[in-house]
Amino acid sequence: MIPRTTVDLGNEERNAIERVLSSGQYVKGQEAELLEEEFAQYQQVEFAATVNSGTSALHLSLLALNIKNGDEVIIPPNTFAATVNAIIFTGAKPIFVDINPNTFLIDSTKLEKKINMNTKAIIPVHLYGLMCEMEKIQSIAQKNNIYIIEDACQAHGAACKGKKAGVQGDLAAFSFFPTKNTTVGGDGGIVISNNEELILKIKALRDHGRINGQHVMPGLNNRLSEILAAIGRSHLKKLDKYNQNRRDLASCYEEKLRNLFHIELPTEPPNFKHVYHLYTIKAEKRDELQKYLKKNNIGSSVMYKEKLNELNYIKEVAGYQKMPINDEISEKILSIPISGTYSKDKIRFVCEKIIEFYS
Ligand SMILES: Cc1ncc(COP(=O)(O)O)c(C=O)c1O
């Protein structure tokens, strides 16, 4: 099934495609370079490297930091499989740290216990549009001399104390997949950093290991095409508007559902700006609720149903790691509709059906 975007791609994006078609430059052109400049400016960082997916953004970040066989990388179990797959492809071992029961994000109080001589990096995942506690994570990383790669694939524009997701790690990976808060209208991604050397390495790794036309290291072909970069530049201009709409819809949910004791709504801790990539609730009788919503033509999803720590291929490299909080939460969470373009009427209808189900 082809994933459908929940954000609009219209005339401005058509014009962007036309611009590339008339230029005749389909790869390695100025659109990707301009997207790098414009995204870095949006993030207020110095450097960026476009790539062909969020997965590549993570994978190349790990390679740029020389993470390899024998190393350990810490991640939460509540994430998309791409986070863990990127680690496994470097030969390193993924080490899980359980999640905080309120935010569903990595529990920074449990991090330090998992750090040992082999730990090379932490990948905090800013899931659902909410940032992890980066100040705490940064101080633990600094104290133990380990790298941070932020997985900001679901957190374009999220912030804490005015600092955007992606600016506090050594590197940060974003996805531009069509369902994300901003997209290139296909698969795409970007890595950002204030470290020029690392970004230059990622640019070489994505382009067959070339620097200035010379092959200097083994590389891949993970470049972003010009048509997609041009669409991405156009769509990025709408990101703040769409994020505001997501926040307004979240307030609408909050207003209608806050007194319903059968469900727990997402939290936005003080000083954090949530951008609601997903609106994920904890619900009693989750599976029945999901069926009821489906019967009323309301789509919802469980992100993530598969427990990564229980998947066989992950257990083979990392052993079984018990994650009690994540286990409990994965049985109850449900992501209900939200998007940059949905109306409040649509959300009110969803709320009506949820209230109807529990009464
Ligand atoms: C948390 C997280 N990490 C990584 C990825 C991988 O991004 P992509 O699908 O662009 O490869 C995604 C995408 O869904 C994601 O949600």
The ligand as an SDF file (V2000), in Angstrom:
LIG
                    3D

 16 16  0  0  0  0  0  0  0  0999 V2000
   11.3740    7.8030   14.8430 C   0  0  0  0  0  0  0  0  0  0  0  0
   11.7410    7.4990   13.4190 C   0  0  0  0  0  0  0  0  0  0  0  0
   13.0300    7.2230   13.1140 N   0  0  0  0  0  0  0  0  0  0  0  0
   13.4160    6.9600   11.8500 C   0  0  0  0  0  0  0  0  0  0  0  0
   12.5130    6.9480   10.8100 C   0  0  0  0  0  0  0  0  0  0  0  0
   12.9840    6.6010    9.4430 C   0  0  0  0  0  0  0  0  0  0  0  0
   12.6970    7.5830    8.4840 O   0  0  0  0  0  0  0  0  0  0  0  0
   12.4420    7.1720    6.9650 P   0  0  0  0  0  0  0  0  0  0  0  0
   11.1370    6.4880    6.8760 O   0  0  0  0  0  0  0  0  0  0  0  0
   12.4530    8.4840    6.2310 O   0  0  0  0  0  0  0  0  0  0  0  0
   13.5690    6.3050    6.5480 O   0  0  0  0  0  0  0  0  0  0  0  0
   11.1790    7.2500   11.0770 C   0  0  0  0  0  0  0  0  0  0  0  0
   10.1940    7.2490    9.9960 C   0  0  0  0  0  0  0  0  0  0  0  0
    9.0660    6.8360   10.0970 O   0  0  0  0  0  0  0  0  0  0  0  0
   10.7740    7.5150   12.4100 C   0  0  0  0  0  0  0  0  0  0  0  0
    9.4950    7.7780   12.7140 O   0  0  0  0  0  0  0  0  0  0  0  0
  1  2  1  0
  2  3  1  0
  2 15  2  0
  3  4  2  0
  4  5  1  0
  5  6  1  0
  5 12  2  0
  6  7  1  0
  7  8  1  0
  8  9  2  0
  8 10  1  0
  8 11  1  0
 12 13  1  0
 12 15  1  0
 13 14  2  0
 15 16  1  0
M  END
$$$$
